[in-house]
């Protein structure tokens, strides 16, 4: 693939470099903050070779590329200076929900490689434990477990760095404020269980390790305080007075107000899903398995991450996202591979086979925008198959022991204390695949109904 030409073609159809305020990417999508959405030519954009789809919703503009998206983003950045502008300068106002999702995505996406590395390392450690090569009491196990846990424990600092890029403020000061939340002295005060006050103002002692929301709120505040400090501090004093003013304002407010609020939000969302689990372990995985394509299509699947990471930190496993997503992603692969086998159109067979294999590896957007979203019947088969697989995951009690994807290559993430859990994960994958494949073969696929993406 010619990444340079692809980047140039995309930029031309979104109004040129001058129309881009910010560009970033997740595992498969380019994410643009554009100054004027009226300059976008979606019809031509969708026809560009290498573009799997476009999402333009509520002020959020995304171009689906695939697993090589980072190379395209690099080439886009080489086309010219992309000036980071205040969001207020944009002609395209985002709604509250879309703005929140955009911030969460921008703050969490860059940190995902660390989560994946830590999660897979935990899976390897579980295999070594099952093989009897290490013991939990041994130093080797403890050291490797520490390495694997580092990204999760220090998540507030990692998220703060990513959020600083989103809010266009100081990464170092953002990380410093987040580090305050994890300072050993603060932890000791919480363990001591005695009232803590800051100039007679009570400070709620919360646990911030593995949290996301408190850091995002802190960096959001810091972005405003930094701009204020930039205006009021004399130029000759900025070197030392500006960072002092920022830290002296943001850190206490974070400890007294934003941190506890973020912790309450995170705990509250987690408790909602724990309540649903108590009503029936099948409810959440079935619902997630069914609606996950819609969540991914709109980018709302990122809203689940703070909750399931909090559940992981609390319980050592999560049931909110992993089981249902495993069923849904497998369903995307099954529908695409079914079409690859059944279709008589050579181009359609090649496309469906390629994106089907990619979906089986955990990257579903090419399959969604290239195949399953092109016909409502196929999409319904995918959602139904995902729901069936999610239902089995729920009644079997399937859990995911670490974040890092929901696909065939990440099955080791389901290895943990319960030796049957990995068996349930494999069965979930098989049930979702077979049910979706059969449904698509019998009811979903009609040659004359499939339109080119």
Buried (B, 14 or more C-beta within 10 A) or exposed (E): EEBBEBBBBBBBBBBEBBBBBBBBBBBBBBBBBBBEBEBBEBEEBBEBEBBBBBBBBBBBBBBBBBBEBBBBBEBBBEBEEBEEBEBEEBEBEBEEEBBBBBBBBBBBBBBBEBBBBBBBBBBBBBBBBEEEEBEEEEEEBEEBBEEBBBBBBBBBBBBBBBBBBBBBBBBEBBBBBBBBBBEEEBBEBBEEEEEBEEEEEEBBBBBBBBBBBBBBBBBBBBBEBBEBBEEEBEEEEEEEBBBEBBBEBBBBBBBBBBBBBBBBBBBEBBBEBBEBBEEEBBBBBBBBBBBBBBBBBBBBBBBBBBBBBBBBBBEEBBBBBBBBBBBBBBBBBBBBBBBBBBBEEEEBBEBBBBBBBBBBBBBBBBBBBBBBBBBEBBBBBBBBBBBBBBBBBBBBBBBBBBBBBBBBEBBBBBBBEBEEBBEBBBBBBEBBBBBBBBBBBEEBBEEEEBEEB
